[in-house]
Amino acid sequence: MRALGEGDLPPWVMARDVIYRHVRTIKHDFFAATGLYQAEDGSRAIVKINRRTDFLGLPLEWAGRWLCNREVRCYHALADLPHVPALLGLVGTTGFIHDYIEGRPLAKGMAVPDTFFDELEQLLKTLHERGIAYGDTNKPENILLGDDGRPYLIDFQINFALHDFGRNPIARIILNRVHAADLYHLYKHKKRLRPDQLRPEEARIVQHRGILSCLHRFLTRPCCLLRRRTMKPLAKTGHSAAAGRN
């Protein structure tokens, strides 16, 4: 089931002439393994290696390369934005390394600064203007409150971008739908954490769940239930690393 089979993340990687050593594995699931690394000077980074092993006899390294290339292109397209971790380099044919963001993922009851959600909304709209939809704002663990009080987005694995799927009418329709879902989930987080800042038009969006959000839940719910039933016994036997953040 694991993306790297019986193997694990490399003990060290080099990026920009700096050696980063493996500290701990954050997550190792079907699609990718993610780990925390640290250099001698104390600077930390995240290494993510997408699937490179077969599954049920089917070669899937091509899928790992495709996922890696998509995410790397996204990081390149957003390299000038301070709210996105900087890409440091590639790791093999299916992996990459990026900066570690000092901060905490959004969580129930968390106190966030007054400017947090306005900055996050502007970040998402900047992505949208560049033909990219984040596609994963429903997961609060992918949105970090940095130690500097600013919002950060991590994990662009399921981003939807026109440069991947073409600038055709169908791709643009899907992109617009995912844009709407990005903002819908943003306003949901805002309602939970800063209801005092929720504008009337944002409240209306939250109250009327979009078609894409309903479809997303309908399609992913069975997969989530199956994954939980599969991963639980694997975790008990030590074949699955516990999930983490950043």
LUMTORNU-443396 format. One record per residue (C-alpha): residue in one letter; x negated, y, z. Coordinates in pm, whole numbers, plus 50000, padded with zeros to 5 digits. Layout:
% LUMTORNU-443396
AXYZ...
//
This chain:
% LUMTORNU-443396
M500005000050000R497155024250079A495865047749809L492265035949859G493114999549927E490954984450201G488515013250165D488625046650340L487465082050284P483715087050220P481525093750527W480325126150372V480815148150066M478855177149922A480465209349800R478655241249703D475365226649832V476875220550177I477265185750326Y480565179450503R480845148550722H484015129150794V485595137651131R488905119451113T491435106350865I494585127150880K496775106450652H496405076050430D499545066250240F500515052149900F499605083249702A496545097749873A494145097850167T493445130850341G490735137650595L489115164650804Y485395171250740Q482855193850908A479515208950812E476515213751041D477355250651084G480795241351220S482785250950910R485555226350831A487205214550512I489895190950390V489175162250150K492045146549959I491545116149737N494495104849530R495295068749449R492565048949277T493585012649341D495994989349163F499434980949295L501094947449227G498574942048950L499304975348784P496364999248736L497215032648898E493945051848899W495275071248599A498105083848825G495565094549087R493605113948825W496805130148697L497915140449047C494445153749126N494175173748802R497605189248852E496825200349206V493355213149114R494825233848828C497265248849075Y494485258549316H492575274549027A495675294148924L496085307249280A492405312249362D492815349749413L495535346149677P494415348650042H497325326750161V496115295549978P493025275350084A490085279649850L489105250049636L485495240049708G484965212549452L485865178249319V485335144649488G484995116249239T487635113348967T490755115349184G489805138249472F488925173549575I487885193949878H489275227249996D488855251150288Y490405242850623I492955268050747E492815275951116G496425276351229R499525256551324P502395242751115L505835257551162A507725240651445K510945244851636G510785273051888M507535287351749A507055324851786V506135340551452P505075376551384D507555401651242T505775402150906F505445364450866F508525356350656D508265387450439E504675377750353L505695341850290E508505352550059Q506135375049866L503675346049835L506355323249690K507515350149449T503925355049332L503765317849255H507055320649070E505795349748861R502865327848754G505155300048635I504625278148942A507145264649193Y505815251449523G508565225249557D507815214849916T508975243350141N511475219450300K508545204850501P507605228750783E504275210550825N503205224250485I503655260250599L501015272150843L500985301451080G497335310851061D495375321451367D495345355651199G499165356751211R499615352550836P501415324850643Y499545298550442L500715271250206I498905237950192D499425205949990F500455214149632Q500935177649535I504495181749404N504235216649260F506075222348933A504225244048682L504895253648323H501265247348228D501815210548315F505185205048150G505195230547868R506945263647818N510065248247673P513675256347769I514175224547974A511005230448177R512055266448242I515495255348364I513885230548605L511375256748716N514155281548797R515985254848997V512875246749199H512245284049251A515725286449404A514995256249625D511725272349742L513605302849866Y516525282950006H514225263250237L512285294950324Y515495311250444K516385279750641H513095282350832K513705319450880K517185312851020R515755288351273L512735308551382R513695344951320P517505346951290D517255383751385Q515535390251050L517895370350827R519535393250572P523215388450476E522345376750124E519845351850266A522445338650511R524835332550222I522185312550037V521545291050343Q525255284650393H525735272650036R523165245849971G522005246049609I522585217849362L518875209549350S518665206749728C521615182649738L520115162149454H516725161649627R518245147949947F520355122349759L517355109049567T514745109749843R516785097450140P516695060450038C512945063149965C512295078850305L514235051650484L512405024450289R509035040550360R509765042550734R510745005950748T507624996250553M505085018350729K506245011051085P505054974651090L501884984550902A501095010651166K501494984551441T498924962151271G496474990551216H496774991850837S498095027450825A496525058950965A498795082251154A499935113050967G498495146751059R498355182550937N496245205850726
//
